[in-house]
């Protein structure tokens, strides 16, 4: 909600701000700079979406935190008018793309509490267990021993099947618990989660412009950028709390 309040409201004031602060009132040049930022953000969403599909990069909370921090730094640059506007706008576009690619799947993940479907984990563990050349079986004394996979006796096959069931249930439950997967999660909750998130985002689009109008009257563009820095900082702090939850 805080980050979304930095996106559309900034676009509403970006032309006037950039023209006044950097382009000596030239709205055409300011519009070109804003257009470049929008095009870059649109292009980068797709590769960021692909990256977040890989397990190595699949940390939505970290992505949202990085995007929030980047937006905060960009508005700090604008607050103190450091350098030209093109580099900060490109960084901002990158942050917008990363945020857009991460926010919606993170809402689904938080709503369902699902990281990896438990059924997928279970089937993968079964395949891995069956592919082993040996399996553990119980000997007469109650201890585990290695039994050859070539043992075709009925007793050996029965014990092997029992052991694979034990591996399947215990390890699947362990991995599912580790990743927060819930096999009985209700998919309809995703729609509710998206609805609540959209309502909060629209609320920010109602409240933030009103706040910015009052701040601009009192402190000009300096006040507007200070508000954006504060909102981005709140978003970064909030996303940090999600990192520990492995969202």
N, C-alpha and C positions, 0 to 999 in steps of 0.2 A: 504493500500500500504506500509506504513512504517513497520507495524508488519510483513507482508509477507516477507519483506526484511530481517527480523531477523530469519526467519525459514529455508528456503532452503540454503541460503548462510552460515548460521552457521553449518548446517549439512555437508557442503562441507569442512569446516575447523575444525570440531569438533574432528575428530580422531587425527590429528596432534597436536591440541591444548591440548587435554586431555592427550595424551601420553607425551607431553613435560612438562606440568605443574603439572601433578599428578602421572604419572605412569613410570617415568624415561625412557621414550622412548619406552615402551612396547605397541605396536599398538594393540596386541591381547586383552589386558585388556581394553584398551580404546574403542575398538570395542564392547566388551561385555557391557560396560556401555552405549554406544550410542544405542545398540540394546535393552537394557532394557527400555530406554526412549521411543524408537519408539513403542515397544509393549504396554507399559502403555498408551501412547497417543491413540493408536488404540482401546484399550479396553474401555477407558473412554468416547469416543465420543458418543457411544450409550446411556449410562445413562444420560449424559448431554443433549442430544437431547430430551429424555423423560421428564426430569425436565423442560426444556424450553417450553414444551407443556402445563404445568400447569400455570394458570393465575397468581398465586402467585409468580412464578419465571420468568414470561415471560417478562423480560427486556433485550433485546438484547444489548442495549447500555451499561448497567451496566455489562453485561457478558463480552463484549469486553473490557471495561475499566479494569475490574478485571484481565482478561488475559494479557492485556498490562502491568499493574502494576507488575504482577507476573514475566513476562519475563524481565522487567526492573530490578527487584531485583535480579533475577538469574544472569544476566550479570554483575551486580554490584559485586556479590559474585565471579564470575569468574575473574572480573577485578582486584580484590585485593587478589585473591587466598585464600579465607576464607574457612577453613574446607575441607572436602572431596567433591568429585564431585557427589556422588550418590543422596543425598538429593536435591541439586539444579537441577539435571537432572529430578528427579521425579516431582518437582514443575514445571519445564519447560514443561514436558509432559502433566501435568494437564492443564496448560495454553494453550498449543497447542490444546488440545481436546476441551476445552471450547470455544476457539476462532473459531475453525472449526465448532462447532455446532451452533454458534450464527451469524457468518458473513453472510452466504448465506440467511437465512430468513430475516435478517435485510436489505439486499440489496433489496429483494422483497418488503418488507414493505416500505422502503424509495421510491422505484420506483413507487409503486402504491398508496402510501399514505393510505394504508388499514391496520387497526388494527383488526377490527371486521366487517364482511360483514354487510352492512346495512339491507339486507333482513333477516339475522338471528336475528338481534336485533329487527326488526319489528315483526317477527313472535313470538319471545319470549315474547315481551310486550303484544301482543294480547292474548296469552295463559294466562299470568298472570292476565290480566284485566278480562277475561272471568271467571276465577276461583274465583273472588271475590264474596262474598255472597251478597254484595250490590254495587250499582253503583250510581254515581251522575246524577241527572236529573235536568232540569230547572223547577222551579215553575213559577207561573203566574207573580210574581214580578221581575223575571229576576235573582233571586239568586239560587245557587245550594242547593239542599236538598238531603238527603239520600232516595233512593227509594228501596223497597224490591225487591230482585231478583225474588220473587214469583209473582210479578205483571205481569199478562198475558194479560193485555189490549193492544189493538193495539197501542194506544198512548204511553203507557209505553214502549212497545217493540221498537217503532220507536225512542223515545228519548234515550233509552238505546243504540241502535245501533249507533245513532249520537254521543253519548258521547264516546263510545268505539273507534269510528273513530278519534275523537279529541285526545283521549289518545294516540292512535297508532301513529298519525302523529306528534304530538308535542313532545312526549317523545322519539320516535324513532329518530326524527331529532336531539333532544338534545343529546342523547347518541351517535349517529353516529358522530355528530360534536365533542363531547368530545374525542372520540377515533380516529378521523381522518378518518373514513370510507368513501369511495366514491363508491356508487353503480354503477356508470357508468365508473369506472376505466377500462382501456384497458389492458387485461392480456398479450398482446403481448409486453407491455413495460417491463415485467419481463425479457424476453429474451434480450432486449436491455440493461437493467441494468446489467444482468450477463455478457454480452459481454464487456461492458465498464469496469466493475470491473476486469474481467479476463485480459483485455488489460493492465490496470494499474498495476496489479500484475506482469504480465510478464515484463512490463517495469522496475519494481523494481528489478526483477531478472537479468535484463541487466545492470542496473546502479550500483547497490550495489556491485556486485563482482568486477567491475572495480575500484570502490572507495576503497574496501577492499584491493585490490592488491597494490594500491599506499600507503595506510596507513600502511600495513604490512611491506613494504620496508622501510618506514620511522620510524615506532614506534613498529614494531613487534606485538605480540599478544595483548599487552596492548592497542595499537591503534585500533585493530580490535574490542576488547570488548568495548572500548569507543564508537565506532561507533554504536554497537548494543544497548548500553545503550541509546544513543541519539535517535535512531530510535524508540525504545520501549517507550521512554518518549514522543516523538511526537505522537505516536499512542494513548497513555493514555490521553494526552491533547485533541486530536481530538475527542476521544470517550466521554470525559466529556461534550463536547458541544452537543452531541446527547442525553445525559441523560435528559436535560431539554425539548427536543422535544418528549419525551416519546416513543422513538424508541425501 
